Amino acid sequence: MSRGKFGPDGFCQVIDPGSRFQGGSGRAERRKETRFPIPEDLVLEVRDESHDSISTEATVTTNISLGGAVVFTQFDSELGSFVRVKSKRHDVELLAIVRGRREGQETLPPYYRVR
């Protein structure tokens, strides 16, 4: 199935979804699932090796997919660390693993990719 994309002339172009590139960078996109830019209020709870709570932080997602979510955080957890993710609005709590992290830029705080 092809998807529409706007070209430089403002008209819609048909592109092959197998040839998707990330943000015009020329790098092929390797994501298995679509990311949805949904800001969702969450509470992150950092856990130790025994899964006991160490500290908590209110935060928000930047995007969500079937494979996980990206959340802003001030925590400094290592890859593979366990975090509890809580959504009061949906009345759900999940145990997730930090699978990626990136330092923030001047205008953005650091964030985690959790699954």
C-alpha positions in Angstrom: 0.0 0.0 0.0 1.3 3.4 -0.8 1.2 6.5 1.4 0.8 10.1 0.4 3.5 12.7 1.2 3.6 16.4 0.3 6.4 17.4 -2.0 8.3 20.7 -2.3 5.6 22.0 -4.7 2.9 21.4 -2.1 1.2 18.6 -4.0 0.7 15.2 -2.6 3.2 12.5 -3.9 2.8 8.8 -3.7 5.7 7.0 -2.1 6.5 3.3 -1.5 6.3 2.6 2.3 9.2 0.3 2.0 11.4 3.2 1.1 10.7 5.4 4.1 13.4 7.7 5.3 13.6 9.3 8.7 13.1 13.1 8.6 14.9 13.7 5.3 18.1 12.5 6.8 18.6 9.8 4.1 18.7 7.1 6.8 16.2 4.2 6.3 13.7 3.9 9.0 13.9 0.6 10.8 10.9 0.9 13.1 8.5 -2.1 13.2 5.6 -0.1 14.6 4.3 3.4 13.9 5.0 6.0 16.5 2.1 8.1 17.6 2.8 11.6 19.0 0.5 11.3 22.0 1.4 13.3 25.1 0.2 11.1 28.0 0.8 12.1 31.7 2.6 9.4 33.6 4.4 8.7 36.8 7.8 7.0 36.5 9.0 5.0 39.5 12.7 3.9 39.4 13.1 0.3 40.8 16.2 -1.4 42.1 17.3 -5.0 41.4 14.7 -6.3 43.9 12.0 -4.2 42.1 11.7 -2.0 45.2 10.8 1.7 44.5 13.8 4.1 44.8 12.2 7.4 43.6 9.2 8.7 41.5 8.7 11.5 39.0 5.7 12.9 37.1 6.4 13.1 33.4 4.9 12.9 29.9 5.3 10.8 26.8 6.6 12.3 23.6 5.4 9.3 21.5 3.9 5.9 22.0 4.0 2.7 19.8 3.2 -1.0 20.3 6.9 -1.4 21.1 7.0 1.1 23.9 7.1 4.8 24.6 9.5 7.7 24.9 9.2 9.7 28.1 11.0 12.8 29.4 12.8 12.3 32.7 15.4 13.7 35.0 16.3 10.2 36.2 19.8 8.8 35.4 19.0 5.1 35.2 21.2 2.7 33.2 20.0 0.7 30.2 18.3 -2.4 31.4 17.0 -0.8 34.5 13.4 -1.5 35.6 10.9 1.4 35.9 7.3 1.3 36.9 5.1 3.3 34.5 1.8 4.5 35.9 -1.1 6.2 34.1 -3.8 7.5 36.5 -6.1 8.4 33.6 -6.2 4.9 32.3 -5.8 3.3 35.7 -2.9 1.1 34.6 0.6 0.3 36.0 3.3 -1.5 33.9 6.8 -2.7 34.7 9.1 -1.5 31.9 12.7 -1.7 31.0 14.9 1.2 29.9 15.9 0.3 26.3 17.3 3.6 25.3 18.3 7.0 26.7 19.4 10.2 25.2 20.7 13.4 26.8 18.5 16.4 26.4 19.2 19.4 24.2 19.1 23.0 25.2 15.3 23.2 25.0 14.5 19.5 25.9 15.2 17.4 29.0 16.7 14.0 28.8 14.5 11.1 27.9 14.1 7.3 28.0 12.8 4.8 25.6 10.9 2.2 27.6 9.2 -1.1 26.8 
